């Protein structure tokens, strides 16, 4: 994609989407746009549909039997659910980082090189691995043990490694499903600093249960309840002066 | 949910109310001390101001701790910030009661150059404005806040009236100048009570609306 895209341009847009698991409607008639180089936080109580929505953004829900998704998911003007779109390609454009760090049981180096290699990366693989690890601020901690098992790293280091693995395939958008919920406060702070850095290049959509984190890291926040997008707006407004009383009740901990 | 959160917020508001009641009592005592030229009562007001100052600091500490530990957002956050701002206004109003008490002490053995009429009225008005402003904040009542703020005009008019009278007394007889100057300063201080009450009303509206409104 063109490097010169302006920050306000839409990176991904969902239009009138319902998401079903069998007969259960998990997301109802949702429309929203995610903008380039912005961090959007999806918040809401457990079961509100935010993780379902997140997984629909790169067709991860295709892997769950009985899932039905309607509406449009427009990425670069194309519906990613069109029959001629390869879901594997979608997941290259739109990467995902999970709640629990899940490095492959391989070396640190191989974890980052893996995606690029199976995609037939033509450039300097070594350089790609190094820059990806540097970009997630992990380099100083692992530079002397690149060929040691990734699983020997701490949880926070593993999560940064997973982010490095995700960005090594050069996605446009990075989805994050509660990326710090399994981490201690120091590792969490490192990931949050990293988000600030990554948003210079990527569009980030993050699901979080941590209200303070949503307030700290995101540019926009979306509050979902029972599958409905109740309120979506600038984070400052959502946390300081939400328009919807349900949003206010949730973010101030009165329910959820 | 968040019982402790709600209780603590309520308890901080109760402290703000307690502080305002203390200041209002001091204002009325200062008025009495002026009217009855009661130096002993005036000293009491001056000493009581220490309690007001202590309360201001303890409420400030509680608000800061509340923000640090409970991380309030949205209207809860706005209400706690409004409390933080309002206590400094209440404290200033308390200082003006002390000014009145100090003048009462100084003038307790002097004959007044005129019967005090408007200055005691200003003290009553200041006390009422303070009470209503703080009530509007605690009861989240924007219409009371706006109504209270409008009364500042009465306060300004009383101040002008005092100025006119004292000016003519000074023109009549230069021996009046010394006492008249003291009373003029006092009137000016009391007029400021109204402004601080208006500030509290503005913070009420800020807490309710999430934006600043000119009053």
Interface residues (C-beta under 8 A of the other chain):
Chain A: X211 X212 X215 X239 X240 X241 X242 X247 X248 X251 X252 X253 X254 X255
Chain B: X1 X2 X5 X71 X72 X73 X74 X75 X76 X77 X78 X209 X210 X211
